[in-house]
Amino acid sequence: MSELCVTVPVTLDGVRVDRAVALLADRSRSSVDGLMVAGRVRVDGETVRTRSRPLRTGEELSVSLDEPADRTAEPDSSVVFTVVHADPAIVVVDKPAGLVVHPGAGHRHGTLVNGLVARYPEIADLARIPGTGADRPGIVHRLDRGTSGLLVVARTPDAYRSLVAQMGGRTATRRYRSLVAGLVGGDDGVIEAPIARSVQVPTRMAVARRGKEARTRYHVVHRFNHPGPCTLIEATLDTGRTHQIRVHLAAIGHPVVGDETYGGNRNAPTPVPRPFLHAFSLEFDHPETGDRVSWQSPLPTDLAAVLERLSGE
């Protein structure tokens, strides 16, 4: 049995204890309920069994956890994804919308990682690299479940270290196409606003002074006036915070169309099956050769159909 001990940060002030434990311990809410019933959750030394009890900044939260079972991702050859490039060092994947990148609370099976280790078993060995989760070997950046597009995965320890350094050093370039609500003013812009986990809803992110530095650049591709105002843009990540593009665009009043979480479904100009966000371009230095390499991915059919409807209005 292991002990999780955390001083409650400002970002979790007011959050229900069961939600906080699920987030911090990467456990499902049902398993957290079991921990609380068993008396394994304590705040400032006092056992807590009321799931809705709010936490306060500075309190000491401790949880007695069972040692996790082997969380190494199991291979699953049924996972569907497209490989656009593979060599001994890397795999470049075109991820479909709806596919979770790696196992986590509520998604232990059927993820991209499960599919990758089925095709490339050596990727599982990268879980031994310090700082790499056993359930996310080779993963150096992620795409949200509802986002489609390009993602690079390492196949060797050296490639992993090189790609992590490039992502952290901002020398890798990731560009996205997105349809946003409203008419964006100006053809180019930069959004610089720190991002932190939402105090009210821990599964969401928000612009906050206490957050981590985040910077998104965008360029307007086309503006549509009918059947409702919206703008097609290209966004470039200078940093890689969770939900960064979605949060930044919502913060300037232009949420991603189809994004229920950040307000993109309000007054949507046309039906959109999911957040209109596609990682269409990926560029970095190849970990083995040092050559600058790049790939592009066309809009998937569901998003292309949305633009066709708008263009036909």
C-alpha positions as CSV (number, residue, x, y, z in Angstrom):
1,M,0.0,0.0,0.0
2,S,1.2,3.5,-0.8
3,E,0.4,6.9,0.6
4,L,-0.6,9.9,-1.5
5,C,0.0,13.1,0.5
6,V,-0.7,16.5,-0.9
7,T,-1.0,20.1,0.4
8,V,-4.2,21.3,-1.3
9,P,-3.2,23.9,-3.9
10,V,-5.2,27.0,-4.8
11,T,-6.4,25.3,-7.9
12,L,-8.3,22.7,-5.8
13,D,-9.8,25.2,-3.3
14,G,-13.5,24.5,-3.0
15,V,-13.3,21.3,-5.0
16,R,-15.1,18.2,-3.7
17,V,-12.8,15.8,-2.0
18,D,-13.9,12.8,-4.2
19,R,-13.2,14.8,-7.4
20,A,-9.8,15.9,-6.1
21,V,-8.8,12.4,-5.2
22,A,-9.9,11.0,-8.5
23,L,-7.8,13.7,-10.3
24,L,-4.7,13.5,-8.1
25,A,-4.6,9.7,-7.8
26,D,-5.8,9.0,-11.4
27,R,-8.7,6.9,-10.1
28,S,-12.3,6.5,-11.3
29,R,-14.9,8.2,-9.1
30,S,-16.3,4.7,-8.2
31,S,-13.0,3.5,-6.9
32,V,-12.6,6.7,-4.9
33,D,-16.0,6.0,-3.3
34,G,-14.6,2.7,-2.2
35,L,-11.5,4.4,-0.7
36,M,-13.7,6.8,1.3
37,V,-16.0,4.0,2.6
38,A,-12.9,2.1,3.7
39,G,-11.7,5.2,5.6
40,R,-8.6,5.7,3.5
41,V,-9.1,9.4,2.7
42,R,-8.0,11.9,5.4
43,V,-7.9,15.7,5.6
44,D,-5.6,17.2,8.2
45,G,-5.5,13.7,9.8
46,E,-9.3,13.3,10.1
47,T,-11.0,10.6,8.1
48,V,-13.4,11.9,5.5
49,R,-16.4,9.9,4.3
50,T,-18.5,12.7,2.9
51,R,-17.8,12.8,-0.8
52,S,-19.1,16.4,-1.3
53,R,-16.8,17.9,1.4
54,P,-15.0,20.8,-0.2
55,L,-11.2,21.1,0.2
56,R,-9.5,24.3,1.3
57,T,-6.2,25.7,0.3
58,G,-3.4,24.6,2.7
59,E,-5.2,21.5,4.0
60,E,-3.3,18.2,4.1
61,L,-5.0,15.6,2.0
62,S,-3.7,12.0,2.4
63,V,-5.0,8.9,0.7
64,S,-4.0,5.3,1.3
65,L,-3.8,3.6,-2.1
66,D,-3.5,0.0,-3.0
67,E,-0.3,-0.7,-5.0
68,P,-1.5,-0.4,-8.6
69,A,-1.6,-3.4,-10.7
70,D,0.7,-3.5,-13.7
71,R,-0.5,-0.5,-15.7
72,T,1.7,-1.3,-18.7
73,A,-0.6,-0.7,-21.7
74,E,-1.8,-4.0,-23.1
75,P,-1.6,-4.5,-26.9
76,D,-4.9,-4.2,-28.8
77,S,-4.7,-4.8,-32.5
78,S,-8.4,-3.7,-32.9
79,V,-7.6,0.0,-32.4
80,V,-8.0,1.9,-35.6
81,F,-5.6,4.6,-36.6
82,T,-3.5,5.7,-39.6
83,V,0.3,5.5,-39.7
84,V,1.6,8.2,-42.1
85,H,5.3,7.5,-41.4
86,A,7.3,4.9,-39.5
87,D,11.0,4.3,-39.2
88,P,13.2,2.8,-36.5
89,A,13.1,5.9,-34.3
90,I,9.6,7.3,-34.7
91,V,6.0,6.7,-35.7
92,V,3.8,9.6,-37.0
93,V,0.1,8.9,-36.6
94,D,-3.0,10.5,-38.0
95,K,-5.3,10.1,-35.0
96,P,-9.0,9.9,-35.6
97,A,-11.4,12.0,-33.5
98,G,-12.9,10.0,-30.6
99,L,-9.7,8.0,-29.9
100,V,-8.1,8.6,-26.5
101,V,-4.3,8.8,-26.7
102,H,-3.3,6.8,-23.7
103,P,-4.9,4.9,-20.8
104,G,-6.2,6.8,-17.8
105,A,-9.1,7.0,-15.4
106,G,-12.1,5.7,-17.3
107,H,-10.1,4.7,-20.4
108,R,-7.9,1.8,-19.5
109,H,-8.3,0.0,-22.9
110,G,-8.8,0.7,-26.5
111,T,-6.5,3.8,-26.6
112,L,-4.0,4.8,-29.2
113,V,-1.2,3.5,-27.0
114,N,-2.8,0.1,-26.8
115,G,-2.9,0.0,-30.6
116,L,0.7,1.3,-30.9
117,V,2.2,-1.4,-28.7
118,A,0.3,-4.0,-30.7
119,R,2.0,-2.8,-33.9
120,Y,5.3,-1.8,-32.4
121,P,5.9,-3.9,-29.3
122,E,9.3,-2.2,-28.5
123,I,7.4,1.0,-27.6
124,A,6.2,-0.6,-24.4
125,D,9.9,-0.7,-23.2
126,L,10.0,3.1,-23.1
127,A,7.8,2.9,-20.0
128,R,11.1,2.3,-18.1
129,I,12.4,5.8,-18.9
130,P,12.3,7.9,-15.7
131,G,9.4,10.3,-15.7
132,T,7.4,8.3,-18.3
133,G,4.1,6.8,-17.2
134,A,3.9,3.1,-17.6
135,D,0.6,3.6,-19.5
136,R,2.0,6.2,-21.9
137,P,5.2,4.9,-23.4
138,G,6.7,6.9,-26.3
139,I,4.1,9.7,-25.9
140,V,5.7,13.1,-26.1
141,H,2.6,15.2,-26.8
142,R,-1.1,14.6,-26.9
143,L,-4.3,15.4,-28.7
144,D,-7.7,15.7,-27.0
145,R,-10.1,12.8,-27.5
146,G,-12.3,14.9,-29.8
147,T,-9.3,16.4,-31.8
148,S,-8.0,14.6,-34.9
149,G,-4.7,14.9,-36.6
150,L,-1.0,14.3,-36.5
151,L,1.0,13.1,-33.5
152,V,4.5,11.8,-33.3
153,V,5.5,8.8,-31.0
154,A,9.0,7.7,-30.1
155,R,10.2,4.2,-30.6
156,T,13.6,4.4,-28.9
157,P,14.9,6.1,-25.7
158,D,17.1,8.5,-27.6
159,A,14.2,9.5,-29.9
160,Y,12.0,10.0,-26.8
161,R,14.5,12.3,-25.2
162,S,15.1,14.3,-28.4
163,L,11.4,14.8,-29.0
164,V,10.7,15.8,-25.4
165,A,13.5,18.4,-25.6
166,Q,12.1,19.8,-28.9
167,M,8.6,20.1,-27.5
168,G,9.9,21.7,-24.3
169,G,12.3,24.0,-26.3
170,R,9.5,25.0,-28.7
171,T,11.5,24.0,-31.8
172,A,8.8,21.5,-32.9
173,T,6.0,23.2,-34.8
174,R,2.3,22.0,-34.4
175,R,-0.4,23.8,-36.4
176,Y,-4.1,23.3,-36.3
177,R,-7.1,24.2,-38.4
178,S,-10.2,25.3,-36.4
179,L,-13.6,26.8,-37.1
180,V,-14.4,29.3,-34.4
181,A,-17.6,31.2,-33.5
182,G,-17.9,34.8,-34.7
183,L,-15.9,37.0,-37.0
184,V,-12.3,37.2,-35.8
185,G,-10.9,40.8,-36.2
186,G,-7.6,41.2,-37.9
187,D,-5.9,38.5,-40.0
188,D,-3.2,37.5,-37.5
189,G,-3.0,37.5,-33.7
190,V,-1.3,36.2,-30.6
191,I,-3.0,35.0,-27.4
192,E,-0.7,35.1,-24.4
193,A,-2.6,34.0,-21.2
194,P,-1.6,31.6,-18.5
195,I,-3.6,28.4,-18.1
196,A,-4.5,26.5,-15.0
197,R,-7.0,23.9,-13.9
198,S,-10.4,25.4,-13.3
199,V,-11.2,25.8,-9.6
200,Q,-14.9,25.2,-10.2
201,V,-14.6,22.2,-12.6
202,P,-11.4,20.2,-12.2
203,T,-11.8,18.5,-15.5
204,R,-11.7,21.9,-17.3
205,M,-8.9,24.4,-17.8
206,A,-9.1,28.1,-17.5
207,V,-7.1,31.3,-18.0
208,A,-5.8,32.2,-14.6
209,R,-3.0,34.4,-13.2
210,R,-1.7,31.5,-11.2
211,G,-1.4,29.3,-14.3
212,K,1.4,28.2,-16.5
213,E,2.6,30.4,-19.4
214,A,0.7,29.7,-22.6
215,R,1.0,31.2,-26.1
216,T,-1.1,30.6,-29.2
217,R,-0.7,32.3,-32.5
218,Y,-3.4,32.3,-35.1
219,H,-4.0,33.3,-38.7
220,V,-7.4,33.9,-40.4
221,V,-8.0,31.7,-43.4
222,H,-11.6,32.5,-44.2
223,R,-14.6,34.3,-42.7
224,F,-18.2,33.1,-43.2
225,N,-21.2,35.3,-42.7
226,H,-24.0,32.8,-43.4
227,P,-25.8,31.0,-42.0
228,G,-24.1,32.6,-39.0
229,P,-20.8,34.4,-38.4
230,C,-17.8,32.1,-38.0
231,T,-14.1,32.1,-38.9
232,L,-11.7,29.4,-40.2
233,I,-8.3,29.9,-38.7
234,E,-4.9,28.2,-38.4
235,A,-3.5,28.1,-34.9
236,T,0.1,27.4,-33.9
237,L,1.1,26.2,-30.5
238,D,4.1,28.0,-28.9
239,T,3.4,26.1,-25.7
240,G,1.5,22.8,-25.1
241,R,-0.9,23.2,-22.2
242,T,-3.9,21.0,-21.7
243,H,-6.8,22.3,-23.9
244,Q,-4.7,25.3,-24.8
245,I,-6.2,26.3,-28.1
246,R,-9.8,25.6,-26.9
247,V,-9.3,27.7,-23.8
248,H,-7.4,30.6,-25.5
249,L,-10.0,30.9,-28.3
250,A,-12.9,30.8,-25.8
251,A,-11.1,33.5,-23.7
252,I,-11.1,36.0,-26.6
253,G,-14.8,35.3,-27.4
254,H,-14.3,32.9,-30.3
255,P,-14.7,29.4,-29.0
256,V,-14.1,26.4,-31.2
257,V,-17.4,25.5,-33.0
258,G,-18.7,22.2,-31.7
259,D,-16.8,22.4,-28.4
260,E,-19.4,21.8,-25.7
261,T,-16.9,22.2,-22.8
262,Y,-15.9,25.7,-23.7
263,G,-19.1,27.2,-25.1
264,G,-18.6,26.4,-28.8
265,N,-22.1,24.9,-29.2
266,R,-23.9,28.1,-28.5
267,N,-25.4,29.5,-31.6
268,A,-23.3,27.2,-33.8
269,P,-23.8,28.4,-37.4
270,T,-24.2,24.8,-38.7
271,P,-24.3,21.3,-37.1
272,V,-20.8,20.1,-36.2
273,P,-20.3,16.5,-35.0
274,R,-17.4,17.4,-32.6
275,P,-15.0,20.2,-31.8
276,F,-13.8,21.6,-35.1
277,L,-10.1,21.2,-34.4
278,H,-7.6,19.3,-36.5
279,A,-3.8,19.0,-36.1
280,F,-3.0,19.4,-39.8
281,S,0.8,20.1,-39.7
282,L,3.7,18.7,-37.7
283,E,7.4,19.7,-38.1
284,F,10.5,18.8,-36.0
285,D,14.1,17.7,-36.3
286,H,14.4,14.0,-36.8
287,P,15.9,12.5,-33.7
288,E,18.4,10.3,-35.6
289,T,19.3,12.3,-38.7
290,G,18.8,15.9,-37.5
291,D,17.0,16.7,-40.7
292,R,14.0,18.9,-40.5
293,V,11.0,16.8,-41.3
294,S,7.3,17.6,-41.7
295,W,3.9,16.1,-42.5
296,Q,0.5,17.4,-43.3
297,S,-3.0,15.9,-42.9
298,P,-6.0,17.0,-44.8
299,L,-9.3,17.8,-43.0
300,P,-11.2,14.6,-42.2
301,T,-14.4,14.0,-44.0
302,D,-16.7,15.1,-41.1
303,L,-15.0,18.6,-40.8
304,A,-14.6,19.0,-44.6
305,A,-18.4,18.5,-44.9
306,V,-19.0,21.3,-42.5
307,L,-16.9,23.7,-44.7
308,E,-18.7,22.5,-47.8
309,R,-22.1,23.4,-46.2
310,L,-20.8,26.8,-45.2
311,S,-19.3,27.5,-48.6
312,G,-22.6,26.5,-50.2
313,E,-24.7,29.0,-48.2
